Amino acid sequence: MRAKWAGTYDEQWQSSRYPLLPHDFDPLFWQIAPQSQQIKEGLQGGENVLLANLTPPSWCTEPVIGFYLPRLSLIFDTCFDDGHIEQHRPKIHTVILEPDYPRFSVVWHSTLSCHRHVNALRFTRIWEKQYISPISREPDTTFPEWEAALCQ
């Protein structure tokens, strides 16, 4: 089913684009979750997540776990051999929910068009832009272990 979004890998692609993705590649190819679980508009951070009936009753008395996705302002500075630096911002790519542990992981990614300069790339520094007064919000349901993790 996902193959229809993979793009065209023919001789023209081999001679002009390889190893890059083809021009007709559709990012929907990366969506492996069922369509009902896909986010169309993308995640920004700060979204409320509610999980219902996904934890063993032995350690969680509430049937609903609630928390907010972290809202981080990450910045990538990529430095090249000639000294120029290109700054780019990542987007949330994947959220992995593991209610049995309990934990969740957020994967950010960024792209940088540097194909002609890829061998001149020295390093990428990742840093977080700090806010003067972050807004604190409480999740809609109480879950002390996750609230403690979010407050760190």
DASULQUI-V788966 format. One line per field, one symbol per residue. phi: phi as a letter, one per 40 degrees, with the letter a starting at -180 (. if undefined). psi: psi as a letter, one per 30 degrees, with the letter a starting at -180 (. if undefined). A space follows every 10 residues. Layout:
phi=???
psi=???
This chain:
phi=.cdcbcgbbb cccdcbbdcc cccccbdddc cbcddcbcbc cgcbggccbb bbfbbcccbb cccbbbabcc bbbcbbbbbb dcgcbbbabc bcbabbbbcc ccaabbbbab bacbdcbdcc ccabbbabcc ccbcccbccc bcadcccccc cc
psi=efefffajia eeeeffekgl llegkkffef jfllefgkje flkfkfkkkk kkhglkfffj fkfkkklkkk jkikkkjkkl egfkkkklkl lkekkjkiff fkllkkklll kkjgefgefg kelkkklkkk kejkkkkklf lkieeeeeef f.
